[in-house]
Amino acid sequence: MGTPKASLAWHGLPLLGRIARLLARSVSGPVVVVRALDQALPALPRDVAVVEDAREDRGPLEGIAAGLRALPAGTRLAYVSSTDVPFLHPAFVRRVIAGAAPGIDVAVARTNGRTHPLAAAYCTSVLPTIEEQLAADLLRPAALFERVATRFLDEDDLLADPEVGLHDPRLDSVRNLNRASEYASAVAEPSPPVTVEVFGALRAAGASSPVAVRAATLGAAAAASGLALDEHVVAALNGDQISRDPAVPLVAGDRVSFMSADAGG
């Protein structure tokens, strides 16, 4: 690739920054990034925790174990993602998490006959089993799936979720970037389609609202609307998340409402 995947540029953000922010949008708990020993990382949101693999070159189970250990006490479930999935959609994350119903230890996506251990939800209760495997040098995630109650979510299972079916019909949430050509092709694709509304004094005379735009970030959506996210402008994402952070990632189907932060002041 020539550049560490975590630092690859993705529409103004390092790729790892996009994935961390997407996961923050998708789950209610903390986001933990696991890195190799002394691995340099791009800037991340302040509330993202960073931990290190206990040992290098031990595959995904070592990283999964490090991440599970870092979670707060009482956490039942964690979604685990790779770094190189720029098309990850929060609806996909929520669908996989929902697959880990009571009695299921791991819910893992399986597409085109390929199992994705880094697109999966793991109950924290599997940590002792993972640690046993690591101690015995059993590093294959497939060995874990054979030992615990695992549900494999195939294409039909994933697309049965209406939001996934509508906004991620090709299941690009598991599309990763292993070669420079794959990165170049992916970054050249159009940004996701989102709906933008502009309210009040911010709307130019005669301008229509809402409008459809393509934008990978909140800042790009603002720019497409002739706005800058500053102390005078605030955005509501899908009617609830309030932000003026231009780095907030957007996905297909998002609805962004811009309004004056000074209204009623």
C-alpha positions as CSV (number, residue, x, y, z in Angstrom):
1,M,0.0,0.0,0.0
2,G,3.0,2.3,0.7
3,T,1.1,4.1,3.5
4,P,-0.2,2.6,6.8
5,K,-3.9,1.9,6.3
6,A,-4.8,3.9,9.5
7,S,-3.3,7.1,7.9
8,L,-4.7,6.7,4.4
9,A,-6.5,9.9,3.4
10,W,-10.3,9.6,3.1
11,H,-12.1,12.7,2.0
12,G,-10.1,15.0,4.4
13,L,-9.8,12.5,7.3
14,P,-7.3,9.7,8.0
15,L,-9.1,6.4,7.5
16,L,-8.8,5.3,11.1
17,G,-10.4,8.6,12.2
18,R,-13.4,7.9,10.0
19,I,-13.9,4.4,11.2
20,A,-13.6,5.4,14.9
21,R,-16.1,8.2,14.4
22,L,-18.5,5.9,12.5
23,L,-18.3,3.4,15.3
24,A,-19.0,6.1,17.9
25,R,-22.2,6.8,15.9
26,S,-23.1,3.1,15.9
27,V,-22.7,2.0,19.5
28,S,-23.6,3.4,22.9
29,G,-20.4,2.5,24.6
30,P,-16.8,3.6,24.2
31,V,-14.6,3.2,21.1
32,V,-11.3,1.4,21.7
33,V,-8.5,1.4,19.1
34,V,-5.9,-1.4,19.3
35,R,-2.5,-0.8,17.8
36,A,0.7,-2.7,17.5
37,L,3.5,-1.9,20.0
38,D,4.7,1.7,19.4
39,Q,2.6,2.0,16.2
40,A,2.1,5.6,15.2
41,L,-1.5,6.6,14.8
42,P,-3.2,9.6,13.2
43,A,-5.1,12.1,15.4
44,L,-8.2,10.6,16.9
45,P,-11.2,12.0,18.8
46,R,-10.3,12.7,22.4
47,D,-12.7,10.2,23.8
48,V,-11.3,7.2,21.8
49,A,-9.2,4.9,24.0
50,V,-5.9,3.5,22.6
51,V,-4.4,0.2,23.8
52,E,-1.6,-2.0,22.5
53,D,-1.4,-5.7,21.5
54,A,0.3,-7.6,24.3
55,R,2.4,-9.4,21.7
56,E,3.2,-8.5,18.0
57,D,2.3,-10.5,14.9
58,R,-0.3,-12.7,16.6
59,G,-3.2,-12.0,14.3
60,P,-6.7,-10.6,15.0
61,L,-7.4,-12.6,18.2
62,E,-4.5,-10.8,20.0
63,G,-6.1,-7.5,19.1
64,I,-9.6,-8.6,20.0
65,A,-8.4,-9.7,23.4
66,A,-6.6,-6.4,24.0
67,G,-9.8,-4.5,23.1
68,L,-12.1,-6.6,25.2
69,R,-9.7,-6.2,28.2
70,A,-10.0,-2.4,27.8
71,L,-13.7,-2.2,28.0
72,P,-15.4,-0.9,31.2
73,A,-16.7,-3.5,33.7
74,G,-20.2,-4.6,32.9
75,T,-19.9,-4.3,29.2
76,R,-21.6,-7.3,27.6
77,L,-20.9,-7.0,23.9
78,A,-18.4,-5.3,21.6
79,Y,-18.4,-4.8,17.9
80,V,-15.0,-5.4,16.4
81,S,-14.0,-3.8,13.1
82,S,-10.9,-3.6,10.9
83,T,-9.4,-0.2,10.0
84,D,-9.8,-0.5,6.2
85,V,-13.6,-0.5,5.8
86,P,-14.4,3.1,4.6
87,F,-17.9,2.2,3.5
88,L,-18.9,0.8,6.9
89,H,-22.6,1.8,7.7
90,P,-23.9,2.1,11.2
91,A,-27.0,0.1,10.2
92,F,-24.7,-2.8,9.4
93,V,-23.0,-2.5,12.8
94,R,-26.3,-2.5,14.6
95,R,-27.6,-5.5,12.6
96,V,-24.5,-7.6,13.5
97,I,-24.8,-6.6,17.2
98,A,-28.5,-7.6,17.1
99,G,-27.4,-11.0,15.9
100,A,-25.7,-11.6,19.2
101,A,-29.0,-12.4,21.0
102,P,-29.0,-14.1,24.4
103,G,-27.4,-17.5,24.1
104,I,-25.1,-16.3,21.3
105,D,-21.4,-15.6,22.2
106,V,-20.3,-14.3,18.8
107,A,-22.2,-13.0,15.8
108,V,-20.0,-12.7,12.7
109,A,-20.7,-11.6,9.2
110,R,-20.2,-14.1,6.4
111,T,-20.5,-12.9,2.8
112,N,-19.6,-14.7,-0.5
113,G,-18.6,-17.7,1.6
114,R,-16.0,-15.6,3.5
115,T,-16.2,-15.2,7.3
116,H,-15.3,-11.8,8.6
117,P,-13.9,-12.0,12.2
118,L,-13.3,-8.2,12.1
119,A,-17.0,-7.5,11.2
120,A,-18.4,-9.3,14.3
121,A,-19.9,-8.8,17.7
122,Y,-18.2,-10.6,20.6
123,C,-19.6,-11.1,24.1
124,T,-16.9,-10.1,26.6
125,S,-17.5,-13.4,28.3
126,V,-15.5,-15.1,25.5
127,L,-12.3,-13.3,26.7
128,P,-11.1,-16.2,28.8
129,T,-11.5,-18.6,25.9
130,I,-9.6,-16.3,23.6
131,E,-6.8,-16.0,26.2
132,E,-6.6,-19.8,26.5
133,Q,-6.2,-20.1,22.7
134,L,-3.5,-17.4,22.7
135,A,-1.6,-19.2,25.4
136,A,-1.8,-22.4,23.3
137,D,-0.8,-20.6,20.1
138,L,-4.2,-21.3,18.6
139,L,-4.5,-18.1,16.7
140,R,-7.2,-18.7,14.2
141,P,-10.5,-17.0,14.9
142,A,-12.2,-20.1,13.3
143,A,-11.0,-22.1,16.3
144,L,-12.8,-19.7,18.6
145,F,-16.0,-20.0,16.6
146,E,-15.9,-23.8,17.0
147,R,-15.6,-23.5,20.8
148,V,-18.3,-20.9,21.6
149,A,-21.9,-20.3,20.5
150,T,-21.4,-18.6,17.2
151,R,-24.0,-17.3,14.8
152,F,-22.9,-16.7,11.2
153,L,-24.9,-13.9,9.5
154,D,-25.0,-14.5,5.7
155,E,-26.2,-12.1,3.1
156,D,-29.8,-12.8,3.6
157,D,-29.5,-12.3,7.3
158,L,-27.8,-9.0,6.9
159,L,-30.0,-7.7,4.2
160,A,-33.2,-8.6,6.1
161,D,-32.6,-5.5,8.1
162,P,-34.5,-2.8,6.1
163,E,-32.0,-0.1,6.7
164,V,-29.1,-2.3,5.6
165,G,-31.0,-3.4,2.5
166,L,-31.8,0.2,1.6
167,H,-28.5,1.9,2.3
168,D,-25.9,-0.9,2.0
169,P,-27.4,-3.3,-0.5
170,R,-24.0,-4.5,-1.8
171,L,-22.8,-5.0,1.8
172,D,-19.9,-2.7,1.2
173,S,-19.5,-2.5,4.9
174,V,-17.2,-5.5,4.7
175,R,-15.3,-4.1,1.6
176,N,-11.7,-3.7,2.7
177,L,-8.6,-2.2,1.0
178,N,-5.7,-4.5,0.7
179,R,-4.0,-3.1,-2.4
180,A,-3.2,0.4,-3.7
181,S,-5.5,-0.2,-6.6
182,E,-8.4,-1.0,-4.3
183,Y,-7.8,2.2,-2.3
184,A,-7.5,4.3,-5.5
185,S,-10.8,2.8,-6.8
186,A,-12.6,3.2,-3.6
187,V,-11.6,6.8,-2.8
188,A,-12.6,7.8,-6.4
189,E,-16.2,6.7,-5.9
190,P,-18.8,9.4,-5.2
191,S,-19.4,10.4,-1.6
192,P,-22.6,9.0,0.0
193,P,-26.0,10.5,-0.8
194,V,-27.4,12.5,2.0
195,T,-30.3,14.9,2.5
196,V,-29.6,18.5,3.7
197,E,-32.0,21.0,5.1
198,V,-31.2,24.6,5.8
199,F,-33.4,26.6,8.2
200,G,-34.1,30.2,8.9
201,A,-31.7,33.0,8.1
202,L,-29.1,30.5,6.8
203,R,-31.2,29.6,3.8
204,A,-30.4,31.8,0.8
205,A,-33.3,33.7,-0.7
206,G,-35.1,31.5,-3.2
207,A,-33.1,28.4,-2.2
208,S,-35.0,25.1,-2.0
209,S,-34.8,22.8,1.1
210,P,-34.3,19.9,1.6
211,V,-31.9,19.0,-1.2
212,A,-29.9,15.9,-2.0
213,V,-26.1,16.2,-1.9
214,R,-23.1,13.9,-1.8
215,A,-20.9,14.4,1.2
216,A,-18.6,12.1,3.2
217,T,-18.4,14.5,6.2
218,L,-20.5,17.1,8.0
219,G,-18.1,19.7,6.8
220,A,-18.5,18.7,3.2
221,A,-22.3,18.8,3.6
222,A,-22.0,22.3,5.0
223,A,-19.8,23.4,2.1
224,A,-22.2,22.0,-0.4
225,S,-24.8,24.2,1.2
226,G,-22.6,27.3,1.1
227,L,-22.1,27.2,4.9
228,A,-19.2,27.0,7.3
229,L,-19.5,25.1,10.5
230,D,-18.5,27.8,13.0
231,E,-19.9,29.3,16.2
232,H,-22.9,30.7,14.3
233,V,-23.9,27.4,12.7
234,V,-25.0,24.1,14.2
235,A,-26.1,20.8,12.6
236,A,-28.5,18.2,13.7
237,L,-27.8,14.7,12.3
238,N,-30.8,12.5,11.8
239,G,-32.8,14.7,14.1
240,D,-30.8,13.9,17.3
241,Q,-27.0,14.3,17.2
242,I,-26.1,17.9,17.5
243,S,-22.7,18.9,16.3
244,R,-20.6,21.6,14.6
245,D,-17.6,19.2,14.1
246,P,-16.8,19.1,10.4
247,A,-15.1,15.7,10.8
248,V,-18.4,13.8,11.7
249,P,-18.6,11.1,9.0
250,L,-21.8,10.8,6.9
251,V,-23.3,7.7,5.3
252,A,-25.9,7.0,2.8
253,G,-29.4,7.9,4.1
254,D,-28.2,10.5,6.6
255,R,-30.3,13.7,7.0
256,V,-28.5,16.8,8.1
257,S,-30.3,20.0,9.3
258,F,-28.3,23.2,9.5
259,M,-29.6,26.0,11.7
260,S,-28.3,29.2,13.2
261,A,-26.8,28.8,16.6
262,D,-27.7,32.4,17.3
263,A,-31.5,31.9,16.8
264,G,-33.4,33.1,19.7
265,G,-30.3,34.4,21.4
